Amino acid sequence: MKTTKKIVLNENDMPREWYNIVADMHTKPMPPLHPVTKQPLAPADLEPIFAKELIKQEVSSERWIEIPEEVRDLYRIYRPTPLVRASGLEKALDTPAKIYFKNESVSPVGSHKLNSAIPQAYYNKIEGITSITTETGAGQWGSAMSVACQHFGINLQVFMVKISYEQKPYRKSVMNTYGANVIASPSNLTEVGRRMQQQFPGTNGSLGMAISEAMELAMKDEKTKYTLGSVLNHVTLHQTIIGLEAEKQMEIAGDYPDVVIGCFGGGSNFSGIAFPFLRHKLTEGKDIRLIAVEPASCPKLTRGKFLYDYGDTEGFTPLLPMYTLGHNFEPAEIHAGGLRYHGAGTLVSQLRKDGLIEAEAIKQNETFEAGVLFARAEGIVPAPESTHAIAMTIREALKAKEEGKERVILFNLSGHGLIDMAAYDKYLSGSLSNYEVSDAEIEKSLAGLK
Ligand SMILES: *Cc1c(COP(=O)(O)O)cnc(C)c1O
């Protein structure tokens, strides 16, 4: 029998609600703490920074949260995204495993980030907010916010991590085209930025620094709010549309995944694909594995510590309970810019602590090898971030072959890599570094945190 290559959902079958896993978690997440008083945070403490509706979602334990019609309308530009049977990759690996991937690279900005950018801009708009600040690593989140803010008529100031600003100039062009202002971080626009440049001369910048800069501007002006593209509960909530669609599509395909895989930066795309399936494990005891894949150079889930830490370098954010390498950790210059973040979201961290999800760290060369194999087998050049999920998928598929077992693997293709070709060039010419952080570096970065 000929198998279907692409499982496409009808527009009308697009989910109408996001899924909030907090409702089904056996151990509820620990509360965020106020950055100064270190007491549990009141939702009102977040109001200078975030739109009220987003704060409500951040602390909600309701299982299903309705997707507003205006948001669904914009989702329809690229959603539902296809679920694809990776038959070419299966053949290349000669594996008995069935491999499926959810293709989030079809969004206008080439990644899953738009799934949260649209609702975040929307909730700010209906509250009368006229300006938004944000940070971006590789540029994907900044591009997504640029589209969303342009649609709702909101000004956007993006702080882009300096090394990415230099390595990926076309990301800046994309954001400018959509009408956003972009500056390299640390910048001279904020007090924090000026201080960082003095404290760390010649720094590459980091997401932690860029977040501090963006938050400083938002805290200074009532009509300006801040948005974050990963880590927080409301961001992972919005991303569950990925897994909820995939759940329906797997049903159409007549398969159910034994293992679900996503690459891991702060947790938004992994949570997005994994949480709707994890819900079957939590509520029905389904036997399913969920694997988060991080770079060996920034291994918070596999080698970090679970403790209260800040989300940014300066300590403006609430203290969040998370797996972290320390908020001063400066990750090496790997090309998966979106995975260069010191911490993990609260929900994923608690689930990892409770043994409900797995984590693996993979070195850069193996991920690019996987990315090239995937491009040749399936015709899509994956984002350097997504190649981490592909590398893990390949490990699982080869294990299935070794054991002579059928196995259904689902992974999230979080984005395409067509603006990351400099990284592929380096890999193809054999000059990519394979950096793995040392225990001493991690210990040093964690010293002083409790
Ligand atoms: C931002 C990004 C990531 C990492 O962020 P998460 O919040 O962990 O998903 C992964 N892949 C792509 C393509 C990205 O843009």
The ligand as an SDF file (V2000), in Angstrom:
LIG
                    3D

 15 15  0  0  0  0  0  0  0  0999 V2000
   13.7040   30.1010   18.6820 C   0  0  0  0  0  0  0  0  0  0  0  0
   13.8210   28.8370   17.9890 C   0  0  0  0  0  0  0  0  0  0  0  0
   14.0720   27.6380   18.6770 C   0  0  0  0  0  0  0  0  0  0  0  0
   14.3160   27.5650   20.1550 C   0  0  0  0  0  0  0  0  0  0  0  0
   13.3670   28.1060   21.0010 O   0  0  0  0  0  0  0  0  0  0  0  0
   12.3370   27.2530   21.8270 P   0  0  0  0  0  0  0  0  0  0  0  0
   11.5830   28.2520   22.6180 O   0  0  0  0  0  0  0  0  0  0  0  0
   13.0880   26.3040   22.6970 O   0  0  0  0  0  0  0  0  0  0  0  0
   11.4810   26.5590   20.8590 O   0  0  0  0  0  0  0  0  0  0  0  0
   14.1200   26.4760   17.9460 C   0  0  0  0  0  0  0  0  0  0  0  0
   13.9670   26.4580   16.6150 N   0  0  0  0  0  0  0  0  0  0  0  0
   13.7330   27.5830   15.9110 C   0  0  0  0  0  0  0  0  0  0  0  0
   13.5970   27.5030   14.4290 C   0  0  0  0  0  0  0  0  0  0  0  0
   13.6400   28.8030   16.5740 C   0  0  0  0  0  0  0  0  0  0  0  0
   13.3990   29.9100   15.8920 O   0  0  0  0  0  0  0  0  0  0  0  0
  1  2  1  0
  2  3  1  0
  2 14  2  0
  3  4  1  0
  3 10  2  0
  4  5  1  0
  5  6  1  0
  6  7  2  0
  6  8  1  0
  6  9  1  0
 10 11  1  0
 11 12  2  0
 12 13  1  0
 12 14  1  0
 14 15  1  0
M  END
$$$$
